[in-house]
Amino acid sequence: MAIQSTETQESLREMLQEFYGRQIQKTADLETNACCDVDTMAKHARVVSMVPAAATEKYLGCGSPIPDDLPTLKGLTALDLGSGSGVDAMILRFYLGPNGHMIGLDMTGEQLELARRSGVEFMQKLNYDPGSLEFVEGFMETADGIPDESVDLIISNCVVNLSPRKDLVFETMHRVLKPGGEVFFSDIVADRRTDLMDDEILVAECLGMAPYVHDARDMLQDAGFTDPRFFSRRRLAPNQRVLDRGDLTNFDSVIWRAFKLPDMDRRCEDYGQIAVYKGNMAGSPATFTLDEGHVFEAGRPMSVCRNTARMLMETRLRAYFEVTGATKHFGLFADCGTESAAALDSENSGACC
Ligand SMILES: C[S@@+](CC[C@H](N)C(=O)[O-])C[C@H]1O[C@@H](n2cnc3c(N)ncnc32)[C@H](O)[C@@H]1O
């Protein structure tokens, strides 16, 4: 990844602050279709109905960064990097329950103001401690003020692509997460290294600096997330502004899932382990999806690599699985989540809005 001068990074930040703070007042003001996902709104309609309209009208996400395993979220401390108008932070705050704590972080004053105002109204409806939903000013590359190993879950929605120093963003995620904690974030990735940075609209609307998928994966691994997985992937419709430049880059809206677990295997290794989903997660009696390569059917034994076994047994998911085996090594494990993350071959699924 090319690292830009501090001056270039500073002017990029100013451009983005102007764009998100003043230029864009609502989702419909966007020119492209990358940051306009409707999944979250539909999936969490009941909670969204409590979120003030001023915030939902300025929702600029590209996926739903709320993990499906809702019952496991109770009491967690969570952080939303680039929280914008605060919609995802408010939705997640609801699922964290009365004892949870939610922090939204953003660098744009107007976004923070809107999120804070909306958050006060939202928390009155929830009747939770108002101090347990905070919106703080900061840069996701450093997240100053967020202590080391203080957060259980990090989410983010269509923001990481905007950073010229994604390596630092991933290092910061790793720093602030507790051991066993997770990043679950939605973002745009490209099937090649692009040359679109001179187009401010493409940059601000999340395509121009979208990372080449393999670079993103390498950076996550270098930061300590040894085995990042895709929870989901959706191909964006071809973008006319990009095509007009004679550029055939494909963009996907993806959800990354990565756990902070020390000494994970660099490849999927077979230790003869079998995992069984107990079917005891409220709302998911039949199946549990860990990632796009691992959908567990309740009660059905499934061979898993050691990394997957650890994701199930050394995290908040442990109450829902039984894992046996792990006596000796049988070589490489075929077709694990790591392999699926290496490919970017989704079919086109049409425009996102
Ligand atoms: C595309 S919007 C997404 C907002 C929100 N996540 C949502 O889904 O509505 C990008 C947001 O990221 C913020 N942002 C961009 N770069 C940032 C950085 N380096 N540090 C913190 N926030 C940043 C912007 O201020 C803006 O609010």
The ligand as an SDF file (V2000), in Angstrom:
LIG
                    3D

 27 29  0  0  0  0  0  0  0  0999 V2000
  -19.5310    6.6490    4.6650 C   0  0  0  0  0  0  0  0  0  0  0  0
  -19.7210    7.4670    6.2160 S   0  0  0  0  0  0  0  0  0  0  0  0
  -20.3240    6.1230    7.1870 C   0  0  0  0  0  0  0  0  0  0  0  0
  -20.9520    6.5830    8.4640 C   0  0  0  0  0  0  0  0  0  0  0  0
  -21.6280    5.5060    9.2940 C   0  0  0  0  0  0  0  0  0  0  0  0
  -20.7470    4.4060    9.5860 N   0  0  0  0  0  0  0  0  0  0  0  0
  -22.8760    5.0080    8.6040 C   0  0  0  0  0  0  0  0  0  0  0  0
  -22.9440    3.8120    8.3050 O   0  0  0  0  0  0  0  0  0  0  0  0
  -23.7830    5.8080    8.3810 O   0  0  0  0  0  0  0  0  0  0  0  0
  -18.0500    7.6820    6.7580 C   0  0  0  0  0  0  0  0  0  0  0  0
  -17.8800    8.2920    8.1500 C   0  0  0  0  0  0  0  0  0  0  0  0
  -16.5420    8.0170    8.5700 O   0  0  0  0  0  0  0  0  0  0  0  0
  -15.9770    9.1650    9.1540 C   0  0  0  0  0  0  0  0  0  0  0  0
  -14.5230    9.0560    8.9500 N   0  0  0  0  0  0  0  0  0  0  0  0
  -13.8540    9.0370    7.7760 C   0  0  0  0  0  0  0  0  0  0  0  0
  -12.5350    8.8920    7.9800 N   0  0  0  0  0  0  0  0  0  0  0  0
  -12.3660    8.8060    9.3260 C   0  0  0  0  0  0  0  0  0  0  0  0
  -11.2290    8.6520   10.1650 C   0  0  0  0  0  0  0  0  0  0  0  0
  -10.0000    8.5570    9.6510 N   0  0  0  0  0  0  0  0  0  0  0  0
  -11.4190    8.5860   11.5000 N   0  0  0  0  0  0  0  0  0  0  0  0
  -12.6640    8.7060   12.0360 C   0  0  0  0  0  0  0  0  0  0  0  0
  -13.7750    8.8720   11.2880 N   0  0  0  0  0  0  0  0  0  0  0  0
  -13.6350    8.9190    9.9460 C   0  0  0  0  0  0  0  0  0  0  0  0
  -16.6370   10.3250    8.4360 C   0  0  0  0  0  0  0  0  0  0  0  0
  -16.5930   11.4960    9.2110 O   0  0  0  0  0  0  0  0  0  0  0  0
  -18.0500    9.7940    8.2270 C   0  0  0  0  0  0  0  0  0  0  0  0
  -18.8870   10.1270    9.2950 O   0  0  0  0  0  0  0  0  0  0  0  0
  1  2  1  0
  2  3  1  0
  2 10  1  0
  3  4  1  0
  4  5  1  0
  5  6  1  0
  5  7  1  0
  7  8  2  0
  7  9  1  0
 10 11  1  0
 11 12  1  0
 11 26  1  0
 12 13  1  0
 13 14  1  0
 13 24  1  0
 14 15  1  0
 14 23  1  0
 15 16  2  0
 16 17  1  0
 17 18  1  0
 17 23  2  0
 18 19  1  0
 18 20  2  0
 20 21  1  0
 21 22  2  0
 22 23  1  0
 24 25  1  0
 24 26  1  0
 26 27  1  0
M  CHG  2   2   1   9  -1
M  END
$$$$
